[in-house]
Amino acid sequence: MPNIKSAVKRVKTIEKRRALNASQKSALRTAVKAADQAVVATDVEAAKAALITATKKLDKAATKGLIHKNAAARKKSRLAKKLNALSAQA
């Protein structure tokens, strides 16, 4: 544990941010998995709803700096591609 007051505060702040980031990243991964599973289950309506949720979370994460904006774009693109392929089949 640091002795300097500002360093003590930084440790506390960093711990809070780390916990918040972990929580948000977990929710993001869950949303992406849900969208993937909906596509695998060939449920077009559920897949569309899950894609919207996942897209929203990806954009928010990219804005906050949780993930890189290109990583968010790549994930959104791949999910949309899967959904489009599913829609074309149905």
GURODREN-794414 format. One record per residue: x, y, z of N, C-alpha, C in turn; residue in one letter. Coordinates in steps of 0.05 Angstrom, whole numbers, padded with zeros to 5 digits, always signed. Layout:
// residues N
XYZXYZXYZA/...
//
This chain:
// residues 90
+00017-00024+00000+00000+00000+00000+00018+00025+00000M/+00011+00045-00017+00028+00069-00019+00026+00086+00006P/+00046+00103+00010+00046+00121+00033+00036+00149+00026N/+00039+00156+00001+00031+00183-00008+00001+00184-00013I/-00011+00205-00003-00040+00208-00003-00052+00205-00032K/-00040+00218-00051-00051+00217-00078-00048+00189-00090S/-00027+00175-00083-00023+00148-00092-00044+00129-00080A/-00050+00134-00055-00071+00118-00041-00098+00121-00056V/-00104+00147-00062-00129+00153-00077-00129+00139-00104K/-00106+00140-00118-00105+00128-00145-00110+00098-00143R/-00099+00085-00122-00104+00056-00119-00133+00050-00116V/-00147+00066-00099-00176+00063-00095-00191+00067-00121K/-00184+00089-00135-00198+00096-00159-00194+00075-00181T/-00170+00066-00183-00164+00045-00204-00179+00020-00198I/-00181+00012-00173-00195-00012-00165-00225-00010-00173E/-00237+00014-00167-00265+00018-00175-00269+00017-00205K/-00251+00029-00220-00253+00029-00249-00249+00001-00260R/-00230-00014-00248-00225-00041-00258-00250-00058-00254R/-00263-00056-00231-00287-00071-00226-00310-00063-00246A/-00312-00037-00250-00333-00028-00269-00328-00037-00297L/-00302-00035-00306-00295-00043-00333-00300-00073-00336N/-00293-00089-00316-00297-00118-00318-00326-00125-00321A/-00343-00111-00306-00372-00115-00307-00383-00108-00334S/-00374-00085-00345-00384-00077-00371-00374-00095-00393Q/-00350-00104-00391-00338-00122-00412-00353-00149-00411K/-00360-00158-00387-00374-00183-00385-00402-00181-00397S/-00416-00159-00392-00442-00154-00403-00440-00153-00434A/-00419-00140-00444-00415-00138-00472-00411-00166-00485L/-00394-00182-00473-00390-00209-00483-00415-00226-00482R/-00431-00223-00461-00456-00237-00459-00475-00229-00481T/-00477-00203-00487-00495-00194-00509-00486-00204-00536A/-00460-00205-00541-00449-00215-00566-00455-00245-00569V/-00451-00260-00547-00457-00289-00547-00487-00294-00552K/-00504-00278-00539-00533-00281-00543-00541-00277-00572A/-00529-00258-00585-00534-00253-00613-00524-00277-00630A/-00501-00287-00624-00490-00310-00638-00508-00335-00635D/-00517-00339-00610-00534-00362-00605-00561-00360-00618Q/-00572-00336-00620-00597-00332-00634-00595-00338-00663A/-00572-00332-00675-00567-00338-00703-00564-00368-00707V/-00550-00381-00689-00546-00410-00691-00573-00424-00688V/-00591-00413-00671-00617-00425-00667-00636-00419-00690A/-00627-00405-00710-00643-00396-00733-00669-00382-00726T/-00668-00366-00705-00691-00350-00697-00686-00321-00706D/-00698-00314-00729-00692-00288-00742-00699-00265-00724V/-00723-00265-00713-00733-00243-00697-00716-00239-00672E/-00710-00261-00658-00693-00260-00634-00665-00251-00641A/-00655-00259-00664-00629-00252-00673-00627-00222-00679A/-00648-00211-00691-00649-00182-00697-00649-00166-00671K/-00665-00175-00652-00666-00160-00626-00639-00162-00612A/-00628-00186-00612-00602-00190-00599-00580-00174-00613A/-00581-00172-00639-00561-00156-00654-00563-00127-00647L/-00587-00116-00644-00590-00088-00636-00578-00083-00609I/-00584-00101-00590-00573-00099-00563-00542-00100-00563T/-00532-00120-00578-00503-00123-00579-00490-00099-00592A/-00502-00089-00613-00491-00065-00627-00490-00041-00609T/-00511-00038-00594-00512-00015-00575-00490-00018-00554K/-00486-00042-00543-00466-00046-00523-00437-00043-00535K/-00434-00053-00559-00408-00050-00572-00401-00020-00577L/-00420-00005-00587-00416+00023-00592-00409+00038-00566D/-00423+00032-00545-00419+00045-00519-00391+00038-00509K/-00383+00012-00511-00357+00004-00502-00335+00018-00518A/-00339+00021-00544-00318+00034-00560-00316+00064-00553A/-00339+00076-00548-00339+00104-00540-00325+00109-00514T/-00329+00091-00495-00317+00093-00468-00288+00084-00468K/-00278+00072-00490-00251+00063-00490-00246+00036-00479G/-00268+00021-00475-00266-00005-00463-00254-00025-00484L/-00262-00021-00509-00250-00036-00531-00244-00017-00553I/-00227-00024-00571-00219-00007-00594-00243-00004-00613H/-00245+00019-00625-00268+00024-00643-00268+00005-00667K/-00244-00002-00677-00243-00021-00699-00251-00049-00691N/-00246-00057-00666-00254-00083-00656-00284-00083-00654A/-00296-00061-00645-00325-00060-00643-00338-00062-00671A/-00326-00047-00690-00336-00048-00717-00334-00076-00729A/-00312-00089-00724-00308-00116-00734-00329-00135-00723R/-00333-00134-00697-00353-00152-00684-00381-00147-00694K/-00388-00121-00697-00415-00114-00708-00418-00124-00736K/-00397-00121-00752-00398-00129-00780-00402-00159-00782S/-00388-00174-00766-00390-00203-00767-00417-00213-00758R/-00428-00200-00737-00455-00208-00728-00476-00201-00749L/-00473-00178-00761-00493-00170-00782-00491-00189-00806A/-00467-00197-00813-00462-00215-00835-00476-00242-00830K/-00474-00252-00805-00487-00277-00798-00517-00274-00799K/-00528-00252-00790-00556-00247-00790-00567-00245-00818L/-00552-00231-00836-00560-00228-00864-00561-00255-00878N/-00541-00272-00872-00541-00299-00883-00565-00315-00874A/-00572-00312-00849-00595-00326-00837-00621-00316-00850L/-00623-00290-00854-00647-00278-00866-00650-00287-00895S/-00628-00289-00909-00628-00298-00937-00638-00327-00939A/-00631-00344-00920-00639-00372-00920-00670-00374-00915Q/-00680-00358-00897-00708-00360-00889-00727-00349-00910A/
//
